[in-house]
Amino acid sequence: MGFHRKPTGVDISDADAIVTDVKIAKTFYSVAAPRKTGTMDFDATEILKNGNDSEATIAVMDVYTKEKETKLDEAFIGDIRIKFDMRCGAAAETVFAKIYRNGVAIGTQCSTNLITYTTYSEDFSSINWAVGDLIQIYAYRSGVGGYLQNFRFYYELDATPIAVTNQDP
């Protein structure tokens, strides 16, 4: 019998392990632990991880106004798919929406003149998202009213959802 040194590093089966615990690539249970510096890498997928599903009424005409907001409680780098549903309040009008980050537009303008909900989806790639970042939907209407719902985030990294706090105005 010889002396066997105890392996050092993070046991990836430890549910309490955090990214900052992984300093050097090691192998645990035949799985390579990647080198990390405090953020997680995400890939946009069709896997729903977080949602702010309540319905918001688009009350303002002709000026983009914040209608839904979600605060990131965890930093990450990578790709994320953001979806939301939007509809008009009545026929012969149009509603418009765009995704923002910290009050700055990052998404493409979407519009509809349908009175049934339509889902809009946009992928955001290689963004360094920081703790406290606000992901928002700004919208406006041209007629009687409009509605937003199901502000959802789709991504994948293991099975751990990013921490968020819904902050609708």
C-alpha positions as a Markdown table, in Angstrom:
| # | Residue | x | y | z |
|---|---|---|---|---|
| 1 | Met | 0.0 | 0.0 | 0.0 |
| 2 | Gly | 1.2 | 3.4 | -0.8 |
| 3 | Phe | 0.4 | 6.9 | 0.1 |
| 4 | His | -2.3 | 8.5 | -2.0 |
| 5 | Arg | -2.7 | 12.2 | -1.9 |
| 6 | Lys | -6.2 | 13.5 | -1.6 |
| 7 | Pro | -7.3 | 15.3 | -4.8 |
| 8 | Thr | -7.7 | 19.1 | -4.5 |
| 9 | Gly | -10.3 | 21.3 | -6.2 |
| 10 | Val | -14.0 | 21.3 | -6.3 |
| 11 | Asp | -16.2 | 18.2 | -6.3 |
| 12 | Ile | -18.6 | 19.0 | -9.2 |
| 13 | Ser | -21.2 | 16.8 | -7.5 |
| 14 | Asp | -21.3 | 19.3 | -4.6 |
| 15 | Ala | -24.5 | 21.4 | -5.0 |
| 16 | Asp | -23.0 | 24.1 | -2.9 |
| 17 | Ala | -19.9 | 24.6 | -5.1 |
| 18 | Ile | -19.7 | 28.0 | -6.8 |
| 19 | Val | -17.9 | 29.0 | -9.9 |
| 20 | Thr | -15.2 | 31.0 | -8.0 |
| 21 | Asp | -14.2 | 27.7 | -6.3 |
| 22 | Val | -12.9 | 26.3 | -9.7 |
| 23 | Lys | -9.4 | 27.8 | -10.1 |
| 24 | Ile | -7.5 | 25.3 | -12.3 |
| 25 | Ala | -9.0 | 22.7 | -14.7 |
| 26 | Lys | -9.1 | 19.4 | -12.9 |
| 27 | Thr | -10.9 | 16.1 | -13.5 |
| 28 | Phe | -13.5 | 14.9 | -11.1 |
| 29 | Tyr | -15.5 | 11.8 | -11.8 |
| 30 | Ser | -14.2 | 11.8 | -15.4 |
| 31 | Val | -15.6 | 15.2 | -16.1 |
| 32 | Ala | -13.3 | 18.2 | -16.8 |
| 33 | Ala | -14.0 | 21.2 | -14.6 |
| 34 | Pro | -13.6 | 24.3 | -16.7 |
| 35 | Arg | -11.5 | 27.3 | -15.6 |
| 36 | Lys | -13.9 | 30.1 | -14.4 |
| 37 | Thr | -13.5 | 33.6 | -13.1 |
| 38 | Gly | -16.8 | 34.3 | -11.4 |
| 39 | Thr | -19.3 | 34.2 | -14.4 |
| 40 | Met | -21.1 | 31.4 | -16.1 |
| 41 | Asp | -21.2 | 30.7 | -19.8 |
| 42 | Phe | -24.7 | 30.2 | -21.3 |
| 43 | Asp | -26.1 | 29.0 | -24.6 |
| 44 | Ala | -29.4 | 30.1 | -26.0 |
| 45 | Thr | -31.8 | 27.2 | -26.2 |
| 46 | Glu | -35.5 | 26.4 | -26.1 |
| 47 | Ile | -35.1 | 25.4 | -22.4 |
| 48 | Leu | -37.2 | 27.9 | -20.3 |
| 49 | Lys | -35.3 | 28.8 | -17.1 |
| 50 | Asn | -36.9 | 32.1 | -15.9 |
| 51 | Gly | -40.0 | 34.0 | -16.6 |
| 52 | Asn | -41.9 | 37.1 | -15.7 |
| 53 | Asp | -45.3 | 36.0 | -17.0 |
| 54 | Ser | -47.8 | 38.5 | -15.6 |
| 55 | Glu | -49.7 | 40.6 | -18.1 |
| 56 | Ala | -48.8 | 44.2 | -18.5 |
| 57 | Thr | -51.0 | 46.8 | -20.1 |
| 58 | Ile | -49.4 | 49.1 | -22.7 |
| 59 | Ala | -50.8 | 52.4 | -21.6 |
| 60 | Val | -48.7 | 55.0 | -23.4 |
| 61 | Met | -49.2 | 56.1 | -27.0 |
| 62 | Asp | -46.4 | 56.9 | -29.5 |
| 63 | Val | -43.5 | 56.9 | -26.9 |
| 64 | Tyr | -41.5 | 53.9 | -25.7 |
| 65 | Thr | -42.2 | 53.3 | -22.0 |
| 66 | Lys | -40.9 | 50.5 | -19.7 |
| 67 | Glu | -43.6 | 47.9 | -19.3 |
| 68 | Lys | -41.7 | 44.9 | -17.9 |
| 69 | Glu | -38.4 | 44.5 | -16.1 |
| 70 | Thr | -36.3 | 41.7 | -14.6 |
| 71 | Lys | -33.1 | 42.3 | -12.6 |
| 72 | Leu | -30.2 | 39.9 | -12.8 |
| 73 | Asp | -29.0 | 38.7 | -9.4 |
| 74 | Glu | -26.1 | 36.8 | -11.0 |
| 75 | Ala | -23.5 | 37.6 | -13.7 |
| 76 | Phe | -23.1 | 35.5 | -16.8 |
| 77 | Ile | -21.5 | 35.6 | -20.2 |
| 78 | Gly | -22.9 | 34.1 | -23.3 |
| 79 | Asp | -26.1 | 33.7 | -25.3 |
| 80 | Ile | -29.6 | 33.9 | -24.1 |
| 81 | Arg | -32.9 | 33.8 | -25.9 |
| 82 | Ile | -35.6 | 36.2 | -24.7 |
| 83 | Lys | -39.2 | 35.8 | -25.6 |
| 84 | Phe | -42.4 | 37.6 | -24.9 |
| 85 | Asp | -46.0 | 37.7 | -26.1 |
| 86 | Met | -47.8 | 40.8 | -27.3 |
| 87 | Arg | -51.2 | 41.7 | -28.6 |
| 88 | Cys | -53.4 | 44.7 | -29.4 |
| 89 | Gly | -56.4 | 45.7 | -27.4 |
| 90 | Ala | -58.7 | 46.2 | -30.4 |
| 91 | Ala | -58.6 | 45.8 | -34.2 |
| 92 | Ala | -57.2 | 48.5 | -36.4 |
| 93 | Glu | -54.4 | 49.5 | -34.1 |
| 94 | Thr | -50.7 | 48.5 | -33.7 |
| 95 | Val | -48.5 | 47.9 | -30.6 |
| 96 | Phe | -44.7 | 48.1 | -30.7 |
| 97 | Ala | -42.1 | 46.6 | -28.3 |
| 98 | Lys | -38.3 | 46.3 | -28.0 |
| 99 | Ile | -36.0 | 44.7 | -25.5 |
| 100 | Tyr | -33.7 | 47.0 | -23.5 |
| 101 | Arg | -30.7 | 46.5 | -21.1 |
| 102 | Asn | -30.4 | 49.1 | -18.3 |
| 103 | Gly | -32.6 | 51.6 | -20.2 |
| 104 | Val | -30.7 | 51.2 | -23.6 |
| 105 | Ala | -32.3 | 49.4 | -26.5 |
| 106 | Ile | -30.5 | 46.2 | -27.5 |
| 107 | Gly | -33.4 | 44.4 | -29.3 |
| 108 | Thr | -35.1 | 44.8 | -32.6 |
| 109 | Gln | -38.5 | 46.6 | -32.8 |
| 110 | Cys | -41.4 | 44.2 | -32.9 |
| 111 | Ser | -45.0 | 45.1 | -33.8 |
| 112 | Thr | -48.4 | 43.5 | -34.2 |
| 113 | Asn | -51.9 | 44.5 | -35.1 |
| 114 | Leu | -53.4 | 41.2 | -34.0 |
| 115 | Ile | -55.8 | 40.9 | -31.1 |
| 116 | Thr | -54.5 | 37.5 | -30.2 |
| 117 | Tyr | -51.1 | 37.0 | -28.5 |
| 118 | Thr | -48.1 | 36.6 | -30.8 |
| 119 | Thr | -44.8 | 35.3 | -29.4 |
| 120 | Tyr | -41.6 | 37.3 | -30.3 |
| 121 | Ser | -38.1 | 35.8 | -29.8 |
| 122 | Glu | -34.7 | 37.3 | -30.0 |
| 123 | Asp | -31.2 | 35.8 | -29.3 |
| 124 | Phe | -28.6 | 37.9 | -27.7 |
| 125 | Ser | -25.0 | 36.7 | -28.1 |
| 126 | Ser | -21.7 | 37.2 | -26.3 |
| 127 | Ile | -23.0 | 39.8 | -23.9 |
| 128 | Asn | -21.3 | 40.2 | -20.5 |
| 129 | Trp | -24.3 | 40.4 | -18.2 |
| 130 | Ala | -23.5 | 41.9 | -14.8 |
| 131 | Val | -25.2 | 41.5 | -11.4 |
| 132 | Gly | -27.9 | 44.2 | -11.2 |
| 133 | Asp | -28.4 | 44.5 | -15.0 |
| 134 | Leu | -32.0 | 45.2 | -15.8 |
| 135 | Ile | -33.5 | 43.4 | -18.8 |
| 136 | Gln | -36.6 | 45.3 | -19.8 |
| 137 | Ile | -39.4 | 45.5 | -22.4 |
| 138 | Tyr | -40.3 | 49.0 | -23.5 |
| 139 | Ala | -43.5 | 49.3 | -25.6 |
| 140 | Tyr | -46.0 | 51.8 | -27.0 |
| 141 | Arg | -49.4 | 51.6 | -28.8 |
| 142 | Ser | -51.0 | 53.5 | -31.6 |
| 143 | Gly | -54.6 | 53.0 | -30.6 |
| 144 | Val | -56.9 | 51.9 | -27.7 |
| 145 | Gly | -54.5 | 49.6 | -25.9 |
| 146 | Gly | -52.1 | 46.7 | -26.0 |
| 147 | Tyr | -50.8 | 43.9 | -23.7 |
| 148 | Leu | -47.5 | 42.1 | -23.0 |
| 149 | Gln | -47.0 | 38.8 | -21.1 |
| 150 | Asn | -44.7 | 35.8 | -20.7 |
| 151 | Phe | -41.3 | 37.7 | -20.6 |
| 152 | Arg | -39.2 | 34.6 | -20.6 |
| 153 | Phe | -35.5 | 33.7 | -20.6 |
| 154 | Tyr | -34.2 | 30.5 | -22.4 |
| 155 | Tyr | -30.6 | 29.3 | -21.9 |
| 156 | Glu | -28.6 | 26.3 | -20.7 |
| 157 | Leu | -25.8 | 25.7 | -18.3 |
| 158 | Asp | -26.1 | 22.6 | -16.3 |
| 159 | Ala | -29.6 | 22.8 | -14.7 |
| 160 | Thr | -29.1 | 26.0 | -12.6 |
| 161 | Pro | -31.3 | 29.0 | -13.4 |
| 162 | Ile | -29.8 | 32.4 | -13.1 |
| 163 | Ala | -31.2 | 34.4 | -10.1 |
| 164 | Val | -33.5 | 37.2 | -11.1 |
| 165 | Thr | -36.0 | 39.5 | -9.4 |
| 166 | Asn | -39.1 | 40.7 | -11.3 |
| 167 | Gln | -39.5 | 44.4 | -11.0 |
| 168 | Asp | -42.5 | 45.5 | -13.2 |
| 169 | Pro | -43.3 | 49.2 | -12.9 |
